[in-house]
C-alpha cells in the first residue's frame, strides 16, 4: 500500500503479446470496423521487482476477462506508486483519461464530475459485498465513487529477539514504549523505536500516533482538527519522551522514510516500529522474529487501528460505462480479490473474501490485521482537499519533533493550510 517502487512499468507489451491481448493505448473504445471496445486500465505496482510486479496479476485478470467477454479488450499500464497518481492526473489533464484507474485518491475527480458512481457501473451484488467501513470512505456527497481495491491495517511490530535479550515484554502503553526503548538503547540497539516522519509516508505515521493519543485528522463532523489539544499533546510527548531522549535512532525522524525504517527492521536493527502486513513477511524471510500488538496508547492499547485503502474508479470520458462495469464485477470476484491479497500479504475489501481468508489457516498470520479492519480509521479520503493536506503533512510534520521545534506551532500551521485548501475546494 502506498509503496514506493523504483521501477516504472509502462504497459504489458511482452505479456500482452504472449496472451494475445489487444495492445492499444488510444482508449477510444473500438477497433477499426469491428465494434470492439478497448478499456484502458492504469494500475499501481505493489511489487518490488520484475518478478513480484503487479503487471503479472493484471495480465492474468485481463486475459481471463477477455475470454469470458468477447469484444471487450483490456489494455493495462502499471506504474510505481511514486508515479501512478501523477501519471493519471496528467492523462486526465491532457484529455486522455483512462477508463479505469486503480490509484490512491478519487475525490478530486469525483468533485469535477469525471467519474461514474458505483450505481452506474457495478452490479448490486458487487457493491453490497464491500466492507461497510471502506464503502463509507469511498463516498462523496453520499455517492460511492471510489471502490476500495485492497486494504491494510497497522499494528506495532517489535523484534522478539531483541526484546528477549533485554528482558522485556510487549508494550501496551506509551510509558512502556519509552521504558522499553530506553532498555533497548542501553543494549546498543540502533533504532530503539523507529519513527519515520520523512516525506515518503509520514501522513500514515502521523495518523497512527494521533489515534493512539485520542485524536484524528478530523473531528466528528468531518472538519480538519489537526491542531487539536490531543494531537498537540501527542507530538509533544514524542518530542520530549522519545526523540529528545535519543531513543529514535541515528537518523532524525523528519529525515527517516518508511522504506528505510522497514529495511532496518528486517536487518534486526530496530526494536519497535509501526508496521503493516507486508513488513511481517519481509522480516521473517530475514530471520527476524516478529511480535505484533495493537498500537499502544496513553493508558492501554488503542481501540481503533489505522487502516489504509487504495481505490478503483471509472472515468466517464470515453463513455464505456457498461464495459467498465463488467470488468469491475469480474475483478471483484473472490478468486481475484484473494489472489491479489495473497500475493502481497494485504487484506481483501469484500465481506465474502474476508470471510474466506479468516477461515483459511494459511492466512493465520494476517488474521489479527483482518480483525482490526472493520473498526479501523482511514484518512479523510472523501475530502477533495485531502491530497493537498497530505502533502503538507509529509513536508512539515517531521519538524514538529525536531530539536527547537514546536509541536503546537507546526500542527497549527499544517491545520491552517489544510483548512484553506478545504475552503478553496
matplotlib code that plots the C-alpha trace (Angstrom):
import matplotlib.pyplot as plt

x = [0.0, 1.4, 4.6, 7.3, 8.8, 11.7, 11.0, 8.4, 6.1, 4.5, 2.4, 2.2, 3.9, 5.6, 2.9, 0.2, 1.8, 2.1, -1.5, -2.8, -4.4, -5.1, -2.4, -3.8, -3.1, -5.9, -8.6, -11.0, -13.2, -13.3, -11.1, -11.4, -14.5, -15.5, -17.2, -15.0, -14.3, -10.8, -10.7, -7.6, -6.7, -4.0, -2.9, -0.3, 2.5, 2.7, 5.8, 9.4, 10.9, 10.0, 9.2, 6.7, 5.3, 1.5, 1.9, 1.6, -1.6, -3.3, -2.2, -3.8, -7.1, -7.3, -6.7, -9.4, -11.8, -11.4, -12.0, -15.4, -16.2, -15.5, -15.4, -14.0, -10.3, -8.3, -5.1, -3.1, -0.4, 1.3, 3.3, 5.1, 3.4, 5.8, 4.4, 0.9, -1.2, 0.8, 0.5, -3.3, -3.6, -1.6, -3.7, -6.9, -5.5, -4.5, -8.0, -6.9, -8.3, -8.1, -11.4, -10.4, -7.8, -6.5, -4.7, -4.5, -7.2, -10.5, -12.3, -10.9, -12.1, -15.5, -15.9, -15.1, -17.8, -15.3, -16.3, -19.2, -20.9, -20.8, -24.5, -23.9, -21.2, -21.3, -23.9, -25.8, -24.2, -20.7, -21.4, -23.2, -20.2, -17.7, -16.8, -19.0, -16.2, -14.4, -17.5, -18.1, -14.5, -15.2, -18.2, -18.5, -21.8, -23.4, -22.4, -19.8, -17.1, -14.0, -14.4, -12.0, -9.4, -7.2, -6.6, -4.2, -4.2, -1.3, 0.0, 3.0, 5.8, 8.6, 11.7, 11.2, 14.8, 16.0, 13.2, 14.1, 17.8, 16.7, 14.2, 11.2, 7.5, 5.3, 4.4, 0.8, 1.2, 3.3, 5.2, 6.0, 7.3, 9.5, 10.9, 11.4, 13.1, 15.5, 16.3, 17.0, 19.2, 21.3, 21.7, 23.1, 20.1, 20.5, 16.8, 15.1, 11.9, 12.0, 9.8, 9.6, 8.3, 10.2, 8.3, 7.6, 4.6, 4.6, 0.9, 0.4, 2.8, 1.2, -2.3, -1.3, 0.1, -2.9, -5.3, -3.2, -3.4, -7.2, -7.1, -7.5, -7.2, -10.8, -13.5, -16.8, -18.4, -15.5, -13.8, -10.0, -8.8, -5.1, -4.2, -6.5, -5.3, -5.0, -2.8, -0.5, -0.1, 0.8, 3.5, 4.8, 5.2, 7.0, 9.4, 10.0, 10.0, 11.3, 13.2, 14.6, 15.9, 17.7, 15.5, 14.6, 18.0, 20.7, 18.5, 16.3, 12.6, 12.0, 14.7, 13.7, 11.5, 9.3, 11.2, 14.5, 12.9, 11.3, 14.6, 16.4, 13.7, 14.3, 18.0, 17.4, 18.4, 15.0, 13.4, 9.9, 8.0, 4.5, 4.1, 1.8, 1.4, 3.9, 6.7, 5.9, 6.7, 9.9, 11.2, 10.6, 12.4, 15.5, 15.1, 13.6, 11.1, 8.2, 5.9, 2.8, 0.4, -2.3, -0.9, -0.1, -2.0, -1.7, -3.4, -3.5, -3.9, -5.6, -9.1, -9.1, -6.3, -5.3, -6.5, -5.4, -7.3, -6.5, -9.2, -10.6, -12.6, -14.3, -13.9, -16.7, -14.7, -14.8, -18.4, -17.6, -19.9, -21.3, -17.9, -16.2, -18.9, -18.5, -14.7, -15.1, -17.7, -15.2, -12.2, -14.1, -14.8, -13.5, -10.9, -9.3, -9.6, -8.0, -5.3, -4.1, -4.3, -2.4, 0.3, 1.1, 0.0, -2.7, -6.3, -9.4, -12.0, -15.1, -17.1, -17.0, -13.3, -12.6, -14.6, -12.7, -9.3, -10.4, -11.4, -8.2, -5.3, -2.8, -3.6, -3.4, -0.6, -3.0, -5.9, -5.0, -4.8, -8.1, -9.9, -8.7, -10.0, -13.8, -13.0, -10.1, -9.8, -8.9, -7.6, -10.4, -10.4, -13.7, -12.4, -11.2, -8.6, -7.0, -4.4, -3.1, -3.3, -1.5, 1.4, 1.7, 1.8, 4.5, 6.6, 6.3, 5.4, 9.0, 9.8, 7.3, 9.6, 12.9, 15.2, 13.9, 10.7, 7.3, 4.6, 1.9, 3.2, 3.8, 0.4, -1.3, 0.4, -0.5, -4.1, -4.3, -3.1, -5.5, -8.5, -7.5, -7.3, -10.7, -12.3, -10.8, -12.2]
y = [0.0, 3.4, 1.7, 3.5, 1.2, 2.5, 0.7, 2.0, -0.2, 1.5, -1.4, -5.1, -5.3, -8.6, -10.2, -8.8, -10.3, -13.7, -13.7, -12.3, -9.3, -6.1, -3.6, -0.1, 3.0, 5.0, 4.1, 5.4, 2.4, 0.4, -1.5, -0.4, -1.8, -4.5, -2.5, -4.0, -1.9, -1.4, -0.4, 1.4, 0.5, 2.2, 0.5, 0.9, -1.5, -3.3, -5.3, -4.5, -6.0, -7.5, -10.9, -9.5, -6.8, -6.3, -6.4, -10.2, -10.1, -7.7, -9.7, -12.8, -11.0, -9.2, -12.5, -14.3, -11.5, -11.2, -14.9, -14.5, -11.3, -11.4, -7.9, -6.2, -5.8, -4.6, -2.6, -2.2, 0.2, -0.4, 2.4, 2.6, 4.2, 7.1, 7.8, 6.4, 9.2, 11.9, 9.8, 9.6, 13.3, 14.2, 11.9, 13.5, 17.0, 16.1, 14.9, 11.3, 9.8, 6.0, 4.1, 2.6, 3.7, 1.9, 4.6, 6.4, 9.1, 9.7, 12.7, 15.4, 13.5, 12.9, 16.5, 17.5, 15.2, 13.0, 9.7, 7.3, 6.4, 2.8, 2.5, 3.5, 0.8, -2.3, -4.9, -4.5, -7.7, -6.3, -3.0, -4.8, -7.0, -4.2, -3.9, -1.1, 0.9, 1.0, 1.9, 4.9, 6.1, 5.9, 8.3, 11.9, 13.6, 10.3, 8.6, 5.9, 6.9, 5.2, 1.5, 0.0, -2.1, -3.5, -2.6, -3.0, -2.1, -1.2, -2.8, -2.1, -4.5, -5.5, -7.6, -10.6, -11.5, -8.0, -7.8, -11.2, -10.1, -7.0, -9.0, -7.0, -7.9, -6.5, -2.8, -1.8, 1.9, 4.9, 4.6, 1.0, 2.3, 4.8, 2.4, -0.4, 1.9, 3.1, -0.5, -1.3, 1.7, 0.6, -2.8, -0.9, -1.3, 1.1, 2.2, 1.5, 3.0, 3.8, 6.9, 7.6, 11.1, 11.7, 12.6, 9.1, 8.2, 10.3, 11.1, 7.4, 7.5, 10.8, 9.3, 6.3, 8.4, 10.8, 7.9, 6.4, 9.8, 10.1, 12.4, 12.2, 14.4, 15.4, 15.9, 14.1, 16.2, 15.9, 19.2, 19.3, 19.0, 18.6, 21.1, 19.7, 19.7, 15.9, 15.9, 18.7, 16.7, 13.6, 15.2, 17.0, 13.6, 12.2, 15.1, 15.0, 11.3, 9.6, 12.0, 14.3, 11.3, 9.9, 6.8, 7.0, 6.2, 7.9, 9.4, 12.3, 11.3, 14.1, 12.6, 8.9, 7.5, 4.4, 2.3, 2.9, 2.2, -1.1, -2.1, -1.5, -3.6, -6.6, -6.3, -6.6, -3.0, -1.8, -2.7, -1.3, 0.5, 0.8, -1.7, -3.3, -6.9, -6.9, -6.0, -9.1, -11.4, -9.5, -9.5, -13.2, -14.0, -12.4, -14.4, -11.7, -13.0, -10.5, -9.7, -7.7, -5.9, -3.2, 0.3, 1.2, 4.3, 6.6, 4.2, 0.9, -0.5, 1.8, 0.6, 1.5, 0.8, 2.9, 1.5, 2.2, 1.5, 2.1, 2.9, 1.8, 4.3, 4.5, 7.6, 8.9, 10.4, 7.5, 6.5, 2.9, 2.6, -0.8, -2.4, -0.8, -2.3, -5.8, -5.6, -4.4, -7.1, -9.6, -8.1, -8.2, -11.9, -13.6, -15.6, -12.4, -10.4, -13.2, -13.8, -10.2, -10.0, -13.3, -12.2, -9.1, -10.1, -7.4, -7.6, -8.1, -5.4, -7.6, -9.4, -12.8, -12.7, -11.5, -14.4, -16.9, -15.5, -15.7, -19.3, -20.3, -21.3, -20.5, -16.8, -17.1, -14.5, -11.9, -12.7, -10.1, -7.4, -8.6, -8.4, -4.8, -3.7, -3.2, -0.7, 1.0, 4.7, 5.8, 9.0, 11.5, 10.3, 11.9, 15.4, 16.9, 18.8, 15.7, 15.1, 18.6, 18.4, 15.1, 16.7, 19.4, 16.9, 14.9, 18.0, 19.6, 17.1, 16.0, 19.5, 19.1, 16.8, 18.3, 20.0, 23.5, 22.8, 23.5, 20.8, 23.3, 25.8, 23.1, 21.5, 24.8, 25.8, 22.5, 22.8, 26.3, 25.2, 22.2, 24.3, 26.9, 24.1, 22.7, 26.1, 26.6, 23.3]
z = [0.0, -1.0, -1.5, -3.5, -6.1, -8.1, -11.4, -13.8, -15.9, -18.9, -20.1, -20.7, -24.1, -23.7, -21.6, -23.8, -26.8, -25.2, -24.2, -27.5, -25.9, -27.8, -27.2, -28.0, -26.0, -27.5, -25.0, -27.6, -27.4, -30.7, -33.1, -36.7, -38.3, -35.8, -33.0, -30.3, -27.2, -25.6, -22.0, -20.8, -17.2, -15.2, -12.0, -9.3, -8.7, -5.4, -6.2, -5.6, -8.7, -12.1, -10.5, -8.0, -10.2, -10.3, -14.1, -13.9, -11.9, -14.2, -17.3, -15.8, -14.9, -18.2, -20.1, -18.3, -18.6, -22.4, -22.8, -21.0, -22.7, -26.4, -28.0, -24.8, -24.7, -21.8, -22.2, -18.9, -17.9, -14.5, -12.8, -9.5, -6.5, -6.9, -10.4, -10.8, -9.3, -11.2, -14.5, -14.2, -13.3, -16.4, -18.6, -17.3, -17.8, -21.4, -22.2, -22.4, -19.2, -18.7, -18.4, -15.1, -12.6, -9.5, -7.6, -4.2, -4.4, -6.2, -4.6, -6.9, -9.9, -8.4, -7.5, -11.0, -12.4, -14.2, -12.5, -12.7, -9.4, -8.3, -9.0, -12.6, -13.2, -11.0, -10.1, -6.8, -5.5, -6.1, -4.3, -1.4, -0.8, 0.1, 3.8, 5.1, 6.7, 3.4, 1.4, 3.7, 3.0, -0.8, -0.8, -1.9, -1.0, -0.3, -3.6, -3.9, -6.4, -5.0, -5.0, -2.3, -4.0, -1.3, 2.3, 5.3, 8.9, 11.2, 14.3, 16.5, 15.5, 17.8, 17.5, 19.8, 19.8, 20.9, 23.5, 24.9, 25.3, 27.1, 29.3, 28.0, 27.4, 24.7, 25.2, 25.9, 26.8, 25.8, 29.1, 28.1, 24.7, 26.5, 29.1, 26.6, 24.1, 26.9, 27.8, 24.1, 23.8, 26.7, 24.9, 21.8, 19.5, 16.6, 16.4, 19.8, 18.2, 14.5, 13.9, 10.1, 9.8, 6.5, 3.3, 2.0, 4.1, 7.2, 6.9, 8.0, 10.9, 12.0, 12.0, 14.0, 16.7, 16.6, 17.1, 19.9, 21.7, 21.3, 18.2, 14.5, 11.4, 11.5, 14.1, 14.5, 11.7, 9.3, 9.7, 9.9, 13.6, 13.0, 15.7, 18.4, 22.0, 21.9, 18.7, 20.1, 23.3, 21.3, 19.4, 22.4, 24.1, 21.1, 21.1, 24.9, 25.6, 22.5, 20.2, 22.9, 24.8, 21.9, 21.6, 17.8, 16.3, 14.4, 11.7, 12.6, 12.3, 9.8, 7.6, 8.1, 5.3, 5.9, 3.4, 5.3, 8.7, 7.3, 5.8, 9.2, 10.9, 8.5, 9.3, 13.0, 13.8, 15.1, 18.4, 17.7, 14.9, 13.5, 10.5, 8.1, 6.9, 4.1, 6.5, 8.6, 5.7, 4.7, 8.2, 8.7, 5.5, 7.1, 10.2, 12.4, 14.9, 14.8, 17.7, 16.9, 19.3, 18.9, 18.9, 22.5, 23.8, 26.8, 29.2, 27.2, 23.7, 21.2, 20.5, 16.8, 14.4, 11.4, 8.1, 4.6, 1.4, -2.3, -4.8, -8.1, -10.2, -13.6, -15.8, -17.9, -20.7, -23.2, -22.4, -21.6, -18.6, -19.4, -20.3, -17.2, -15.0, -16.5, -15.9, -12.3, -11.5, -12.8, -10.9, -7.6, -7.9, -4.7, -6.6, -8.0, -4.7, -2.7, -5.4, -5.1, -1.3, -1.0, -3.4, -1.4, 2.2, 2.1, 3.1, 0.9, 0.7, 0.3, 3.0, 1.3, 0.6, 4.1, 5.5, 3.3, 4.4, 8.1, 7.7, 6.0, 8.3, 5.5, 6.3, 10.1, 10.3, 8.7, 11.0, 13.6, 10.9, 9.4, 12.7, 13.1, 9.7, 10.4, 13.3, 11.6, 11.0, 7.5, 6.0, 5.1, 1.5, 0.7, 1.2, -2.1, -0.2, 1.3, -1.3, -0.8, 3.0, 2.9, 1.0, 3.6, 6.4, 4.6, 4.1, 7.6, 10.3, 11.0, 12.2, 15.0, 16.9, 15.8, 18.4, 18.9, 17.1, 18.5, 18.0, 18.6, 16.0, 13.4, 13.8, 13.8, 10.6, 8.9, 10.1, 8.7, 5.2, 5.3, 6.1, 3.5, 0.9, 2.1, 1.7, -1.8, -2.9]

ax = plt.figure().add_subplot(projection="3d")
ax.plot(x, y, z, "-o")
ax.set_aspect("equal")
plt.show()
